[in-house]
Amino acid sequence: MKNEEKVISVKNLVKKFADFTANDNLTFDVYKGEIFGFLGANGAGKTTAIRILCGLSSPTSGELNVAGFDVYKQTEKIKQNIGYMSQKFSLYEDLTVYENIKFYAGIYGLSNAQIKFKANELINKLGLQEVQNKLINSLPLGWKQKLAFSIAIIHNPKIVFLDEPTGGVDPITRRQFWELIYQAAESGITVFVTTHYMDEAEYCDRISIMVDGKIEALDTPDNLIKKYKANNMDEVFLKLARKN
Amino acid sequence: MNKSVIVNNLSKKYGETKAIENINFEVNNSEIFGLIGPDGAGKSTIIRILTSLILADSGKCTLNGLDVVKDYKKIRKIIGYMPGRFSLYQDLTVEENLKFFATVFGTSIEENYDLIKDIYHQIESFKKRRAGKLSGGMKQKLALSCALIHKPEILVLDEPTTGVDAVSRKEFWDMLKKLKEKDITIIVSTPYMDEASLCDRVALIQKGNIMQINTPEKIINNFTKELLSIKSKNIYKLLKDLRKYPEYRSAFPFGQNIHFTSNETIADIENIKNFLINNGHQNIDIKAIKANIEDCFMELMT
């Protein structure tokens, strides 16, 4: 492990909706600067767990600490210290590139001077100088996703949650996107990511696989592939994700 | 072989944006033909023109001899269409949706039950549940059942597996294979490159143009560069270092490996290895491999 500092600590997380148990006694830790893959079939309970970790929903029981804060009492603190991006919700389509950056940076409480600095830094890094005053809806999907990720970490959060960030993106842009993830992790940001691309699962430092509300496996991709006598993560996933 | 679908010089613009340009392809009878490409490539535009939902700016296409413009009413009877977005009636139950589609096409569930049996069977125990309350995988099965209930000659599926987990995707492709055996021609679009190998033939599409049409095997055989799969302990550093290799041509991460091509006709594996050792890499593994469809797609893009 690169770093022993825990940024997410989950002990015995249970979440019930009436008599349905969406999260059934989850226990895991995620460390600083780690790329943590959170996998599972549709309906396995991933989204429920992510919503709890982001402070958007309360657990039924369990002890959880995210970015140093308690998920029962300090949800606002959690929200300030994490970033979030998904394929479905990322940027405001009818604002320009620059306006989106300014808006999000403002929401996260950056000062005007910081916003200006960060916006320029980000626009240069992504090579968006030419389109900074164009509306988001005029940009190709791949650019949007890269911009959305960079904005999700504009306030230098401890953790960034990525919910299927690369769906539908072309294969080259998808890889450029992962380079941004590597960079973020190298700078100490923990990356918590879900994906349906199993080759992307192998880019993660560790992976958990949820099946029917439980964590069925949690280890490095190498160890999982060995343990399940598979050739790649795709095979591991197929062996685990549908037991019934 | 009989041509089921013929597409000739199809072009379409939305305002100033070219969605597709000069698209040509043919689909054989009872073939699984894949339109493979990322979002924005033009897949849905092609599909909507084929299904008579929008008009092309220019070009012509026929389905089993029927023209998509002149014969659109007849076309709608012989095709089954599953749009990318779930578009069944959320407030109707599973059974009501199926019955509705059967009635609209002047048939009944019983008449064509054989065709959908294998698929519908998997959701039949939920037949009293409202469609809006189904899981993603179940919605997909219901949508496919509804698209099949009038026994279409040609099935057109727009990204049926997008956002669906790896297991459900595999199940879905197994269902398509069975349908093909029942003599149904299938056109399917997908952004997942690995699904190309499950099609008989594919068109690789990018920015409104078809880059290549062929069987997956032949597309792979057309990849003429020597491809190396390289692994070391730190993949991000490996990627950055490989780009500094003097004969570097391309390097793309694939799972825990990096697929690498050099400018040399035959890459000097020893030399690459020494280069990496000098850059402090450990546990280096380099081997020549066969390209996959995604390698080919990226090669065609660059």
Interface residues (C-beta under 8 A of the other chain):
Chain A: G40 A41 N42 G43 P140 L141 G142 E164 G167 G168 V169 D170 P171 I172 T173 R175 W178 E179 Y182 E186 H196 Y197 M198 D199 A201 E202 Y203 P221 D222 N232 M233 D234 F237 L238 A241 R242
Chain B: G37 P38 D39 G40 A41 S135 G136 G137 T162 G163 V164 D165 A166 V167 S168 R169 K170 P191 Y192 M193 D194 Q206 I235 Y236 L239 F252 P253 F254 G255 Q256 E294 F297 M298 M301 T302
